[in-house]
Amino acid sequence: MASLLNPKVDLRKLILLLTVASVLITLSNALYSIYKVQRDLLLEKTLNANQVYAAKMAETTDIFIEAAQEQLEYSAGILSQAMRDDAVLMSEADRLRRQTQTFNSVYIVNAQGVIVAVSPETLEVKGAQLSSENSLQPLQAQRPIVTDPYISLAGNYLISISNPIFSAQGEYLGYVAGTIYLEKQNIIASILGKHSYQDGSYLYVVDRTKTLIHHPEKARIGMVITDNAAINTVLTGEKGAKDIKNHLGIDMSAGFAPVESTGWGIVAQRPKAATLSELDAQMADVFVKTIPIGLVTLLGIWISSIFISKPLWQLASGVRSMERADTVEHIRQISSWYFEAAHLKAAITRGFGLMSRKINQLDVDSHTDSMTGLLNRRGMLKALDALGEKQQPFSVLALDIDFFKQVNDSHGHDVGDEVITIVASLMQEQARRDDILCRSGGEEFLIFLTDTSPETAYEVAERLRQVVELCEIPIVGQITISVGIAHWSGRDANINVVMKQADNALYEAKANGRNRTEICAELLCAVPELS
């Protein structure tokens, strides 16, 4: 009984203990929540970025394969009338190899599977009879194909891109093929090998048989990968992103996309540890900067607890129930009739406000492109949802910087980033208050003009296009943009369809010579005077 009447902890110390515990729990919960939200956003952003990059590389590879097959098709037309002329055969093989440096070697095979011409001649396989299964694929197919990897008669590990040769009467005469040496410097490595970064990111390519045909580690080319979830998925023709482990057991964020023309799969991946390293440093900095504020707050609580207990106990109870939606209002209603309690209450209220603003800022950052200050894809989707809910009509401008790859290739990515930033600034200067500006990816932008007719949208697009064309950019000089226009009228119209229409109009502007504005075909049909 005596111990109950004389507790070891008096009311002041008990209130202080409870309050300190509450503040620490609140701070820890806030830091953990911020860390968790930022961590998930970073990982998701990395997955999305890798998926977009893999898709871009797959598209580039498709374009390359198509261009290579067009070269071969042209040569096949020439050879269809000269299959018995050795001089023409050798000249055409040599011309095809030297023309664009696309192929490591070029060879011409007759209908009996005999090599009748080869460039370079140092390979010394002219007159040889093909016998391996993969080398005979073009003879059996009698159509343009890309073979699976195989070892040639000259001992090179390669893939072959071929086109059949037919006479004017339709007789099959053989085929002409270009080869890409997988274990040596080749055009695929030149196209895809620029992805390597010091943060551990890398890109690799597998063929239909799950065989590596491009990898930063040359020794791995030719290996068959059977236990990789990204590879297994992309070879079904799907594109997307997954968290996987690489062959060293390292957790990776992988994005992947198929190469439609060949059935290959391209995978771009980055170690999770590299993605999260920056976040760890930021959180450590936040924690250090939070310590002084925490210490000042605890000192204020300790001084206040000397004089009175009840208001402090009420404040501590209020902080302990921070998960309630009405916590701030509850703290404001506590009777703090003396100076110290009033300041403590104000400090706690400000702390909740600061935390709320920080969380709101994190939300803003997650919807904003860090380089240009425009909305990113996440922010764009949120804005579209809002327009859809309000059924507010809009016109959409899809913009793309013309020949932007040449800027990057000629001047480097830093100059390319400066060009993107300048175009974004010009967009902001020309925009109205209610216009929604987005960077949808790379050198591509979107502008949503609310309550704006297609006619006015065309005027806006042309004004912006002319401003960009007249702008003199340091190092680069003048650039141009192409613009596609579509319109969403609200009601039951599908926004996704309108976005696709804008993209199609942009592609039409590109196809018609660039540095122009095109209105989507659907609008031209619906409103003939727009044409």
Buried (B, 14 or more C-beta within 10 A) or exposed (E): EEEEEEEEEEBBEBBBEBBBEBBEEBBEEBBEEBBEBBBEBBBBBBBBBBBBBBBBBBBBBBEBBEEBBEBBBBBBEBBBEBBEEEEBBBBBBBEBBEEEEBBBBBBBBBBEBBBBBBBEEEBEBBEBEBEEEBBBBBBEEBEBBBBBBBEBBBEBBBBBBBBBBBEEEEEEBBBBBBBBBBEEEBBBBEBBBEBEEEEBBBBBBBBEEBBBBBBBEEEEBBBEBEEBEBBBBBBEEEBBBBBBEBEEEBBBBBBBBBBEBBBBBBBBBBBBEBBBEEBEEEBEEBBEEEEEBBEEBBEBBBEBBEEBBEBBBBBBBBBBEBEEEEBBEBBBEBEBEEEBBBBBBEBBBEBBEEBEEEBEEBBEEBBBBEEBEBBBBBBBEBBBEEBBEEEBBBBBBBBBBBEBEEBBEEBEEEBBBBBBEBBBBBBEEBBEEEBBBBBBBBBBBBBBBBEBBBBEBBEBBEEBBEBBEEBEBEEBEEBBBBBBBBBBEEEEBEBEEBBBBBBBBBBBBBEEEBBBBBBBBBBBEEBEEBE
